């Protein structure tokens, strides 16, 4: 398992805080583990709440109708990379 980057750690903390993930430490979220299904077990409602929290914190809009969402929300690492890319644009 690889280590979280600073951006991934910050995003993991936002994820735990915004979704009230009790019993899950931000630093225990593996950067490449799936966020949905067998990974953290998030669902579509969690995705909406997380997208709202990301919009508020980073000013990055994640559209619910985007074809990229499956790739973007695949893991903590892919989500952090997407946010960093959009913030730089």
N, C-alpha and C positions, 0 to 999 in steps of 0.2 A: 504494500500500500504506500502510495506516495504522500508526501507532506503537503499540507495546504499552503498556498501562497498567502501573502498579506491580504490581497483582494478577496480570495476565496474564504479566508477566515472572517473577514468583515461581512461578507455575504452570508456565511453560515450563521453568524450571530443574528443577522437580520431575519433569516429564515426561522430560527428557533424562537426568536422574540415575537415576530409577527404572526406565527402560526401556533404559538403557545405549545410548543413541543416539549411537554414535561418529561423529564427523565432522559433527555437527549442533550448532551453537551455539544456545543458548536464545534469544538476541536475533535470530536469523535466522528464527524461526518466525513467519510472518505471522499476525496475530490472527484474520483471517477466512478463512484457507486451511483446506481440509478436513484433518482429522486422519487419516482413513481413506481407502483407495483411492488416488486420484491425488495427494492431498496429501502427508502424511508417510508414508503407506503402512502405517499401523498395522493390526493385525488384532484378532480377538476375544480372543486371549490377552493382547495388549498392553492391551486395554480392562480386563480383569480385574486385571492388575498395576497399572494406573494407578488404578483404583477403590480398590484396597487402599492404595496410597500416599496417595491423597486422604483416605481414612478415617483413616489414621494421623496425617497432618499437620494436617488441618482438622476432624476429627471429623464429617465429612459422609458419610453412607451413600449409595452409588449402587447401587441394586438391579439385578441382571442381568435381572430380569423386568419392568422398568419400560417402559411404552410411550413414555416421554419420552426414553429413551436416545439414539435417533437424533438428536433435536434437541439434547440436552444435549452429546453428544460430536461435534457437527457441526464445531466449530472451537474453537480456543483461547479465543476471545472468549466463545462460548456456554457453554463449560465453566466459565470463570472467573466469569461472571455467575451461573450456577447455584450455584456454591460460595458466592459472596458472599451470595446470597439466602438460602441454607440456613443460613449462619453467623449471619445477622442474626435468623433466626426463633427 
